Amino acid sequence: MSHVFARHSRTDLRQASIGKGAYLYDADGKEYFDGSGGAAVSCLGHGDPDVIAAVQAQVAQLAYAHTSFFTSQPAEELADRLVAAAPGDLDKVYFVSGGSEAVEAALKLARQYFVEVGQPERRHFIARRQSYHGNTLGALATGGNVWRKQAFAPIMVETSLISPCYAYRGQQNGESSFDYGQRVANELEAELQRLGPETVIAFVAEPVVGATLGAVPPVEGYFKRIREICDHYGILLILDEVMCGMGRTGTLFAHEQEGITADIVTIAKGLGAGYQPIGAMMCTGRVHQAIADGSGFFQHGHTYIGHPTACAAGNAVVKKLTGGLVERCAVMGDKLQAALEAEFGQHPHIGDIRGRGLFRGLEIVEDRTTKAPFDPAKGLNKLIKKTAMSNGLACYPMGGTVDGQHGDHVLLAPPFIMEDDQVDEVVSKLKKIFDAVL
Ligand code: PMP
């Protein structure tokens, strides 16, 4: 019996043993195409010699130095790289060990910002239903996964949730997609009025919704309207790019494609590409300056912030991403979308095929014309995962647990190094899986 505390206590997990390129191998030698990069993590694939060399060199030279006493060359270099590549005025980078830590740091920074500038009455966050921002208590509060939240509801920060921007589910009476986007963005304004805008700290959203909806991009104009509302009421905009960032959608930062800037952005997953646990919270000079001019101390921190070995991995990864791999992700993403549409465009149970870059979602529905979801009780996502694993495809099916209404989807987030024949491999494996399950 395993003594590892597995998340799914009733699942027998296979042991992953070797990673090579876009494939994983279990302890029995069975091969799996890494169709979701774990959870949109492994953007470079496995066994990248440059990242391995960078990590090995750093661990040999200086594995760790506590940030109370030292900064380090890899941390300084990575911050410079990220700031140089980021849109807008994102000017400071706070390194952490993963996505939830990045979101938690963002929420605390936003609250402290308003304390520093003399607005301590601001205490609410507004986020969106059908989102996921992490599992620590603050991050969990801003997420919309009812099932994950319910046990902890009595001990969480109060957060209001508004609608996500999800075109085909939400458009009403022939409304254009632009009008739909404006209408759901205006829910933010209504919620601000309800709470009292002077009590609100920030609005939190994923530019492209990942785990909970399956790679759902916003409609045009939605985030511009959101930015306008945030500016009008002086609240901060926190964009969570933990999953959709680091090139996954075909640009280094997903929100570049929305033509807006953020006050705070969180990244993780693809930043370490699985070679090291690392995340980051980036903020504008203005937000940082308020702390610097005020108490001079961000009231937050962890032992492993700015970890030199993790930052060395981050540098090697970002060098590759900005050296042409992000563009490759965009090209391969278009090919994957075209292949998925060709195979499943008319499938009776596929309601939508969407996404950007190598971040794609297939919506699985009872009926493709009405988009009626499968009954969540059917546990379709679990069945798909099991069938996918036995067919040598590691993919990321979700469903039913988000708000009890929205159904099943499969999220694809393969490594950016994937080749044309691997596009065909993913599609043919998915076909086998859907033939068996749907
Ligand atoms: N934000 C988003 C958008 C995510 O997708 C995730 C992880 N799926 C997180 C935050 C939390 O990241 P982590 O699991 O590294 O704590």
Residues whose N, C-alpha, C, O or C-beta is under 5 A from the ligand:
A	BS01	PMP	G98 G99 S100 E101 Y132 H133 G134 E206 G210 A211 D240 V242 M243 A268
